[in-house]
């Protein structure tokens, strides 16, 4: 039996230590420490992707990187290379549990709280407490600095958001984040871990926090609120940056796909602009802090020349598309070919092009959802990939895909 066959497991997230089979070979997910890659780490991952995989790198919705096209022999070479970069956890369980999203301008935006120490403390607690390995593999945390570029509107099981000198604490529910109270900055990481332990006790580590059920969730919420202060009314949404704002630069990869050359080139350009690292985000965009506004503008123009998106009005940014066929074995349609054709059309709403009903590229509703099935698309309006299709249309017929009649 090949390594690929041995690890073809469903229902979990791939890592460096446990890759997952896909249509173009094995893929390995690299989790940056606290949402950032040093420039040498980024270049090293680009080199490893080219040497051991097919040179294709995906940016994920959980602010990680996926290296694609690995063969059985290449897996071990990749693991050694990523280990030398210091990006590998001690074991599969520790790797699977380190799911932390961090606001990408922490320490760069002067108007935002630098929450990186909280994220580092949380990562340390998750790694040191083996009891937390009972958390589901997709159980995630979010730490947001409360700045103009915010991830606080993204879904995570447990969320922390800077609120003046305190941290608001949020719990995921079927309806979105329930901001249940606040705690001190110094205690925020411990509070998040304590909530995770309560969840394990109530759920036996099954499902996600939003799957807990009304009764158990009410008990968890009551326990948690006893140790928290008031939070008041929070108006929270995700706010991304594509382009330059002062010395900060945000660039997006079309449909979240980079090739090794692009990542290597962007890391070099970032270094020339005075950046120390590259930040990842749940919007499949990369962020850096340049030395000044002039360097940021220069970097933005150079990033566009290597094929990255620097214009917030680019129509591709309205479209979420999974890798599709042939990269994904679950897909029978070339999703990104379809997505590019839709980007060139007159349709101005949000679009989700999914290779199958799993809807990996987007969980939120979109104005138009196309779901691949047996070489065609099921068409859904104002829904998700899990909704029943209203009708079916041929993949090459853009007019039929857009027809609402």
Helices and strands as residue ranges (DSSP letters): H 3-6, E 20-22, E 25-30, G 33-35, E 36-38, H 39-52, E 56-59, E 65-70, H 72-84, H 92-97, E 100-102, H 116-128, G 130-134, E 141-144, E 158-163, E 166-173, E 176-184, H 188-203, G 209-211, H 214-226, E 243-245, E 248-252, G 254-256, E 257-259, H 260-272, E 277-280, E 285-289, H 293-305, G 315-318, E 319-321, H 335-343, E 351-354, E 366-373, E 376-383, E 391-394, H 398-402
